[in-house]
């Protein structure tokens, strides 16, 4: 009888745990996406911080799409450069001049990414009304945090994986 009682208590405990888990999942799926939600990312943060109106948000979304296309192109180039660079290690005597050239091309690609992001934020600044400029200045102070997440080179980690460019 003692064993039956123990199994009954365990069964009831597991049932309660399952119900709590299901309730939590239902509650989470019904909540509005936050700044860290997939598909929003930095875009939601920027829209909120700058208090962009509907027309500005529409222009901003167009900027994002153009930025994404350019970022994907650069990410694809980066992946190919890294593939070729590390591919040199497969040979018995890697060509050091080719390795140096590829290393420079990788650096140039990274510089292009930084310049692209800088120009993108200049475009965002241009969208702002005078009353939003102070908000933009404050946002600039936080840009380092937006781009602080580590990124690995390669096609599997292009900007599109973050679902939304800034």
N, C-alpha and C positions, 0 to 999 in steps of 0.2 A: 504494500500500500504506500509506503514511504517513497518508493521509486516512482510510482504513478503520479504522486503528488508533485514531485520534483519535475518530472517531465511536463506536467500540466502548467506549472509556473513558468518553465522555460518557454513553452509554446506561447503562452499569453504574452510574455516579455518580448519575444520575437515579433509577434503580431503587432504589438504597440509600437515597436521600433520601426517596422515596415510602414505603418500608418503615418507616423511622424515623418519619415523620409519622403513618402509620397506627397504628403501635405507641403513639405518644404519645396519639393520640385515643382509642384503646381503653382505655389506662391511665387517662386523665382521666375517661372516662364511667363507669368502674367505681369511682371513688373516692367516698367519702361526701361529701355536700355540706358545705361549710364555712360560716363565718359570712357570707361574701359571696355565697353561692349563691342563685340566684333561688328565690323561694318561702320563704326563711328570713329573710334580712336581720336587722334588729334583734331580732326575736323569738328567734332561736336564741341570739344574744348575751345577751339578758336571761335566758333560761332557764338558760344555762350559768353566767353570772356570779352569779345568785342561787341557783343549785343548787336549782331548783324540783323538788319531788317530783311524782309522777304526778297526784295530785289537784290540786295547785297548777297544774300545766301545763294540765289540763283547764279549770280556772276561768280561767286566763290566756287560753286560746284563745277562750273565750266573750267575755272583755273585748275581745280583738282584733277579733272579728267586730262587736261593737257599735261599737267605735271606727272601724272601717272604714266602716260604714254612715253614721255621722255625718260622717266626713271626706269621703266621696263627696258627701254633700249640700252641705256647705260648698264643696267644690271646684266643684261644678256652679253654685252661686250665684256664686262668684268669677268663673268663666268668663263667665257671663252679664253680670255687672257690668262686667268689662273689655271685653266685646264692645260693650256700650252706650256705655261711656265713650269708647273709641277710635272708635266709630261717629259720635260727634259731630263728628269731624274731617272727615267726608265732606260736611258742610254748609258753605256759604259763610261763614256767621256762626254759629259754634258758640255755643250757649246756655251762658254762663259759670255761671249759677246751677245749671243742670242738671249741668254738669261738676263743680262744687263738691259738689253733693249726691251724685253718683255716687262721687266721690273719697272722701267721708266714709263711704259705704256699703262701699266697698272696704276702708277702714281698719277699720271695724267687723267686717267679715268676717274679716280677718286677726287681729284681737283674739280673735274667737270661736274661730279655729283654735288660737291659742296657749292659750286657756283650756281648750279641749277636750283638748289634749295634756297640760296640767298636771293636769287632773282624772283623765286616764287613768293618769298615773304615781302619783297619789294612790291610785287603786284598786289598782295593782300593789303599792304599799307596804303596803296593807292586807292583801294576800295573804301577805306575808312573816311567817314566824315570828320570834320574838325573836332567834334565832341567825342569821337572815338579814339583820337590820336593818343591820349593819355593811357587808355586801355591797351592800345597796341604797344606803347613803350613798356608797360608793365609785362605784357606777354613776351616781349623780346628778352626780358630778364629770365624768363622760364624756358626759353628755347633750348638751352643746353640740356635740360631735363627731358624735353620731348625727343631729342635725338640721342640721348644717353644709352638707350637700350642697345646692347651689343648686336652687331650684325655680322654674319659670316658671308663671305663671297659665295656666289653660286646661284643658279637659277631657282633653287628651292627656297631662296630667302630674299626674293626681290620685294620691292615696295608693295606690290599687290598683295602679298601675304599679310600685310598689316591691314588689309581691306580698305584702307582709306588713307591717302596721303594727307599731309598737313595742308 
